[in-house]
Amino acid sequence: MIKMDNVHKAFGDNRVLRGMTLEIPRASSMVIIGGSGTGKSVALKSVLGLITPDSGEIYVDGKPAGSGDRDAFLARFGMLFQGGALFDSLPVWQNVAFRLQRGALKRPASE
């Protein structure tokens, strides 16, 4: 479960997240759609702990986001960038599975 409670984030005068409140139940999917610059990536990066919100709370499975073992926490998530940020030498499935194929938390190829 991911819960964002009254999350705010601004970059200078640009207020990107203005009291974002959202709850995504465990074992469900969520799509956030919006135009460029509307806060989609900022929200995701805030959940992952890559950006620190100015205020508000974020929880993953009832615990503050990013608390505990950072590698284990991040291993539970996947993030795929659009277009030019993909590794053009790899097929799509390898771009998606990139994090699972490398590092201390590498998964066996059979998985």
N, C-alpha and C positions, 0 to 999 in steps of 0.2 A: 504494500500500500504506500502510495506517495501522497503526502498532504502538504499543501502550501497554504499558510494562514497569514493573510494580510501582508504579503511580501511587496516591498518597495525597493526599487533600484533606479538610480539616476546617474548619468554621466554628465557632470556639470549641470547646465540648465535643461538638459534633455532627460525628462522623467520617462523612463522606459516601462517599468513595472509600477503600477499605481494601485497598490492594495490587492494584488492577485491572490485569490483564494480558490483553491482547487483540491479535489480529493479524487484520486484514481484508485479504485479497489484492487486488491491483489488479484493476479491472474486475469487482468483485463488489459485492453489496449486503449490508447487515447491518441487522437490526432489533433494537433493544434495548427490551425490554418490562419494565415494572415499575410498581409503585404510586407514588403521589405521594411525593416526598421520598426516593426511593431512589438518586438520583445520575445519572439518565439525562441530564438537561440539563447537569449539572456535567461529566460525561464529555465531551459534545459541545463545550461551551464551553472545556474544557481543550485539546482537539485544535485548536480554532480560535485558541487563544491569548488568549481573552477572560478566562480565569481561569488563574492560575498555580498549578500543583500544588505541594503542600508538599514532595513528594519523588517520585522516579520519573522516567522518561523517556518522551517521546512523539516519534515520528518519522513523517513523511509522505514516502513515496518515498525512504527512507533518510536523510533530512535532519531535523534537529531541527525540530519543528513551529513555525511562525511565523518561521523564520529567513529572511533575504533580504527581497525586496520584499513588504511586507505586503499591498498592494492586489492584486498578482498572486497571492499565496498565497490570500487570501480569495476571489478570483474563481473559484477552483476548487471552492468549496463553496456549497451552498444550505442555508438553514435556514428552515423555515416553522413559525410558532407556531400553537397551537390556538385555536379559537374566537374570543374577543374580540380577539385580537391581529391578526387579519386586517384588511386594508383593506376595509371592507364596501362601498365604492363601486366596487371592482374585482372582476372575475370571478376564479375560482380560479386560472386559468392566469396571469393578470397578477400575482397575489400570489406565485406560485411563481417567476415570471420577473422579479420586481421589481428585483433587483440587476443583472440583465443588461440592463436597459433604461435604466439611469442611471449617471452618474459617468464617470470617466476611462476605465473599461474597458467602456463601453457597446458592445453588440453591434448590428450592423445588424438591422432588423426582419425581413429575409428569413431570418435565422438563427433 
